[in-house]
């Protein structure tokens, strides 16, 4: 099977856009920051053994998280209609960001023009993998991470080629398709280049690749350090893959951290899907989540940290 090669799909200057003449973007400055050089001097990772002086304990993180979140769900959110649950979850659980167990975490902020992504940088030096699903003509957050964290390979996928190819290829490898549950032609909500100034999203048929195929067969990954998902409702088709025993587990793919924007209002049963996803996450004890932010009614973001996978724990929490 042919895998992606670095020389493929790299921006080489002028490109005829599939979505018309649109917004022009300035050249991106990707020069390393001072912090980049500091992180370059971290000790090498030894992920087969625990750190003798860990920064934090995943067990304590998990317990503190559940001590805060579980009563909220049991006494309040579980009694709401699933639609009310999705619209009120951020306000209800926001206070859990302030628990003492989370205060030992150093969570960095990576901002673009419209949103904030969160990440915990590694405590040791090792190659890192970052994947963006849904670029949306804005890579300021990715560039900030690129300029901060050494030894990181960036992969980005978006069905709108221009200007995403131009922008993402400044520092990473771009793939011109949407990622969903199934491969094929699917109607997605996308931001065409000519709508950049108005930020007006439209419905458009796009080529889709299924998520497991993209991660395993195209990128050949077993671990993703940073995953950022913002695909305007497409995430609801595959968020169950993050649960124990589901497709990513079957393929041996671990996700250490991920930011996701959830759009339950897109699908007829979207609120139920999100409700089921959050409840299952709470039962499985694989992830803790924090940094809730409602971006518009029925649309919100969460940041998930893997406290189960030993390599992820040793690299980011110890």
C-alpha positions as CSV (number, residue, x, y, z in Angstrom):
1,X,0.0,0.0,0.0
2,X,1.3,3.4,-1.0
3,X,2.0,5.7,2.0
4,X,2.2,9.5,1.9
5,X,5.7,10.8,0.9
6,X,7.0,14.1,2.1
7,X,7.4,15.5,-1.4
8,X,3.7,14.9,-2.1
9,X,1.1,17.7,-1.6
10,X,3.6,20.3,-0.7
11,X,2.8,23.9,-1.6
12,X,5.2,25.2,-4.2
13,X,4.0,28.7,-4.9
14,X,1.0,29.6,-7.1
15,X,-1.9,27.2,-6.9
16,X,-5.2,27.3,-8.7
17,X,-7.9,27.2,-6.1
18,X,-10.8,24.8,-6.3
19,X,-13.0,27.4,-4.5
20,X,-12.3,30.5,-6.5
21,X,-10.3,33.6,-5.9
22,X,-10.5,34.5,-2.2
23,X,-8.6,36.0,0.6
24,X,-4.9,36.6,0.3
25,X,-2.7,35.6,3.3
26,X,0.7,37.0,4.3
27,X,3.7,34.8,4.5
28,X,3.9,33.0,7.9
29,X,6.9,33.5,10.2
30,X,7.8,30.1,11.6
31,X,11.1,31.0,13.2
32,X,11.7,29.2,16.5
33,X,10.9,31.0,19.8
34,X,13.3,31.3,22.7
35,X,11.3,28.6,24.5
36,X,11.9,26.2,21.5
37,X,15.6,26.2,22.3
38,X,14.9,25.5,26.0
39,X,12.8,22.5,25.1
40,X,15.4,21.3,22.7
41,X,17.6,20.7,25.7
42,X,15.2,18.5,27.6
43,X,16.5,15.0,28.6
44,X,15.6,12.1,26.4
45,X,12.4,10.3,27.2
46,X,12.4,6.8,28.8
47,X,8.8,5.9,28.5
48,X,9.1,2.3,29.6
49,X,9.7,3.3,33.3
50,X,8.0,5.7,35.7
51,X,9.7,9.0,36.6
52,X,11.0,8.8,40.2
53,X,9.9,12.4,40.8
54,X,6.6,12.7,38.9
55,X,5.1,16.2,38.5
56,X,1.6,14.8,39.2
57,X,-0.2,11.6,39.8
58,X,-2.8,10.4,37.2
59,X,-4.7,8.6,39.9
60,X,-5.0,11.9,41.9
61,X,-6.0,13.7,38.8
62,X,-8.7,11.2,38.0
63,X,-10.0,11.2,41.6
64,X,-10.1,14.9,41.9
65,X,-11.8,15.2,38.5
66,X,-14.5,12.7,39.4
67,X,-15.0,14.2,42.9
68,X,-15.9,17.4,41.2
69,X,-17.7,16.4,38.0
70,X,-19.6,13.3,39.1
71,X,-21.9,15.1,41.6
72,X,-22.7,17.7,39.0
73,X,-23.8,15.1,36.6
74,X,-25.7,13.0,39.1
75,X,-27.5,15.9,40.8
76,X,-28.0,18.2,37.9
77,X,-27.1,17.4,34.4
78,X,-28.4,13.8,34.3
79,X,-31.8,15.2,35.1
80,X,-31.9,17.6,32.2
81,X,-33.1,16.9,28.7
82,X,-30.1,16.0,26.5
83,X,-30.5,19.2,24.6
84,X,-30.3,21.3,27.8
85,X,-27.3,19.1,28.9
86,X,-25.3,20.2,25.8
87,X,-26.1,23.9,26.2
88,X,-25.4,24.0,30.0
89,X,-22.5,21.7,30.4
90,X,-19.8,24.4,30.1
91,X,-21.2,26.6,32.9
92,X,-21.9,23.6,35.1
93,X,-18.4,22.0,35.0
94,X,-16.3,25.1,34.5
95,X,-15.5,25.3,38.3
96,X,-13.8,21.9,38.1
97,X,-10.9,23.5,36.2
98,X,-10.0,25.0,39.6
99,X,-9.6,21.8,41.6
100,X,-6.2,21.5,43.3
101,X,-5.2,18.4,41.4
102,X,-5.3,20.4,38.1
103,X,-3.1,23.2,39.5
104,X,0.0,21.2,39.2
105,X,-0.5,20.9,35.4
106,X,1.2,23.4,33.2
107,X,-1.4,23.8,30.4
108,X,-0.2,26.1,27.6
109,X,-2.6,28.2,25.5
110,X,-2.3,28.3,21.7
111,X,-4.6,30.8,20.2
112,X,-5.7,31.6,16.7
113,X,-8.0,34.4,15.5
114,X,-11.2,32.7,16.6
115,X,-10.5,30.1,19.4
116,X,-8.0,28.7,21.9
117,X,-6.4,25.3,21.8
118,X,-4.8,23.8,24.9
119,X,-1.8,21.6,25.4
120,X,0.6,20.1,28.0
121,X,4.1,20.1,26.6
122,X,6.3,17.1,27.2
123,X,8.7,16.8,30.2
124,X,11.3,15.0,28.0
125,X,12.6,15.0,24.5
126,X,11.1,12.7,21.9
127,X,9.6,13.0,18.4
128,X,6.0,14.3,18.7
129,X,3.0,14.0,16.4
130,X,0.4,16.7,16.0
131,X,-2.7,16.3,13.8
132,X,-5.2,19.0,12.8
133,X,-8.6,17.9,11.5
134,X,-10.3,21.0,10.1
135,X,-7.8,23.9,9.4
136,X,-10.4,26.6,8.6
137,X,-7.9,29.1,7.1
138,X,-6.3,29.8,10.4
139,X,-3.1,28.2,11.6
140,X,-1.9,30.7,14.2
141,X,-2.3,28.1,17.0
142,X,-0.4,25.5,15.1
143,X,2.4,27.9,14.2
144,X,2.6,28.9,17.9
145,X,3.1,25.2,18.8
146,X,5.5,24.7,15.9
147,X,7.7,27.6,17.1
148,X,7.6,26.3,20.7
149,X,8.0,22.5,20.6
150,X,10.9,20.9,18.8
151,X,10.9,17.5,17.1
152,X,7.2,17.8,16.1
153,X,5.7,16.6,12.9
154,X,2.4,18.3,11.8
155,X,-0.3,16.7,9.7
156,X,-3.4,18.7,8.7
157,X,-6.5,17.7,6.7
158,X,-9.2,20.0,5.2
159,X,-11.3,19.6,2.1
160,X,-10.9,23.3,1.1
161,X,-7.5,23.4,-0.6
162,X,-6.8,27.1,-0.7
163,X,-5.6,28.7,1.4
164,X,-5.2,25.7,3.8
165,X,-2.5,24.1,1.6
166,X,-0.6,27.3,1.5
167,X,-0.9,28.0,5.2
168,X,-0.3,24.5,6.6
169,X,2.5,23.6,4.2
170,X,4.6,26.4,5.8
171,X,5.3,24.0,8.7
172,X,3.5,20.7,8.1
173,X,2.0,18.2,5.6
174,X,-1.4,19.0,4.2
175,X,-4.1,16.5,3.0
176,X,-6.9,17.8,0.8
177,X,-9.9,15.9,2.2
178,X,-12.3,15.7,5.1
179,X,-12.0,13.1,7.8
180,X,-15.2,11.3,8.8
181,X,-16.5,7.9,9.7
182,X,-16.8,6.6,6.2
183,X,-14.9,7.3,3.0
184,X,-16.8,8.7,0.0
185,X,-18.5,11.9,-1.0
186,X,-20.2,13.6,1.9
187,X,-21.9,16.9,2.5
188,X,-19.8,18.9,5.0
189,X,-20.1,22.4,6.4
190,X,-17.0,24.2,5.1
191,X,-15.5,27.7,4.9
192,X,-14.6,28.5,1.3
193,X,-11.7,30.8,0.7
194,X,-13.8,33.6,-0.8
195,X,-15.8,33.7,2.5
196,X,-12.8,34.2,4.7
197,X,-13.6,37.9,5.5
198,X,-17.3,37.1,6.3
199,X,-16.5,33.7,7.9
200,X,-19.7,32.4,6.3
201,X,-19.8,28.6,6.3
202,X,-21.6,26.8,3.5
203,X,-22.8,23.2,2.8
204,X,-20.6,21.5,0.1
205,X,-20.0,18.0,-1.1
206,X,-16.4,17.0,-0.3
207,X,-14.2,13.9,-0.5
208,X,-14.0,12.1,2.9
209,X,-11.5,9.6,4.2
210,X,-12.4,7.4,7.2
211,X,-10.5,8.3,10.4
212,X,-8.9,5.0,11.2
213,X,-7.6,4.7,7.6
214,X,-6.1,8.2,7.7
215,X,-4.4,7.6,11.1
216,X,-3.1,4.1,10.4
217,X,-2.8,3.5,6.7
218,X,-1.8,7.0,5.4
219,X,0.0,8.4,8.4
220,X,1.1,5.1,9.9
221,X,0.7,6.3,13.5
222,X,0.5,4.4,16.8
223,X,0.4,7.5,19.0
224,X,-0.8,11.0,18.5
225,X,0.5,13.6,21.0
226,X,-1.8,16.5,20.0
227,X,-5.0,16.1,18.1
228,X,-7.1,19.2,17.3
229,X,-10.6,18.6,15.9
230,X,-12.9,21.3,14.5
231,X,-14.9,20.0,11.6
232,X,-18.3,21.6,12.0
233,X,-20.3,18.6,13.1
234,X,-18.3,15.8,11.3
235,X,-16.8,14.8,14.6
236,X,-20.1,13.4,15.8
237,X,-19.8,10.6,13.2
238,X,-16.7,9.1,14.9
239,X,-16.3,10.3,18.5
240,X,-17.3,6.9,19.8
241,X,-13.9,5.6,18.3
242,X,-12.2,7.2,21.3
243,X,-13.9,4.8,23.7
244,X,-12.3,1.7,25.1
245,X,-12.5,-1.3,22.8
246,X,-13.5,0.8,19.8
247,X,-11.7,1.3,16.5
248,X,-8.7,3.2,17.7
249,X,-8.0,0.6,20.4
250,X,-8.4,-2.1,17.8
251,X,-5.7,-0.5,15.7
252,X,-3.4,0.2,18.7
253,X,-3.6,4.0,18.3
254,X,-3.3,6.1,21.5
255,X,-4.3,9.8,21.7
256,X,-2.5,11.6,24.5
257,X,-4.4,14.9,24.3
258,X,-7.1,16.3,22.1
259,X,-9.1,19.5,21.7
260,X,-12.5,19.1,20.2
261,X,-15.3,21.4,19.2
262,X,-18.6,19.6,19.5
263,X,-21.6,20.6,17.3
264,X,-24.6,18.7,18.6
265,X,-27.0,21.1,16.8
266,X,-25.9,19.8,13.4
267,X,-27.4,16.3,13.6
268,X,-31.0,15.4,14.4
269,X,-29.7,13.1,17.3
270,X,-26.6,15.2,17.9
271,X,-27.4,16.1,21.5
272,X,-27.9,12.5,22.4
273,X,-24.6,11.5,20.7
274,X,-22.7,14.1,22.7
275,X,-24.5,13.2,25.9
276,X,-23.7,9.5,25.4
277,X,-20.1,10.3,24.6
278,X,-19.5,12.4,27.8
279,X,-21.2,9.9,30.0
280,X,-19.1,7.0,28.5
281,X,-15.9,9.0,29.0
282,X,-16.8,9.4,32.7
283,X,-17.4,5.7,33.1
284,X,-14.2,4.6,31.4
285,X,-11.6,6.6,33.3
286,X,-9.4,7.0,30.3
287,X,-9.6,10.8,30.0
288,X,-10.2,13.8,32.1
289,X,-11.5,16.9,30.5
290,X,-11.4,20.6,31.3
291,X,-11.3,24.1,29.7
292,X,-15.0,24.0,28.7
293,X,-16.0,26.9,26.4
294,X,-19.3,27.5,24.7
295,X,-18.7,29.2,21.4
296,X,-22.3,29.6,20.4
297,X,-25.6,28.1,21.5
298,X,-25.2,24.3,21.4
299,X,-21.6,24.4,20.3
300,X,-18.7,24.0,22.8
301,X,-15.1,23.0,23.2
302,X,-13.4,20.7,25.6
303,X,-9.7,19.7,26.2
304,X,-9.1,16.0,27.0
305,X,-6.0,14.5,28.7
306,X,-5.2,10.8,28.6
307,X,-4.5,9.5,32.1
308,X,-4.6,5.8,31.2
309,X,-2.0,5.2,28.5
310,X,1.4,4.8,30.3
311,X,3.5,6.4,27.5
312,X,1.3,9.4,27.5
313,X,1.3,9.7,31.3
314,X,5.1,9.4,31.5
315,X,5.7,11.9,28.7
316,X,3.2,14.6,29.8
317,X,2.2,14.1,33.4
318,X,5.4,12.8,35.0
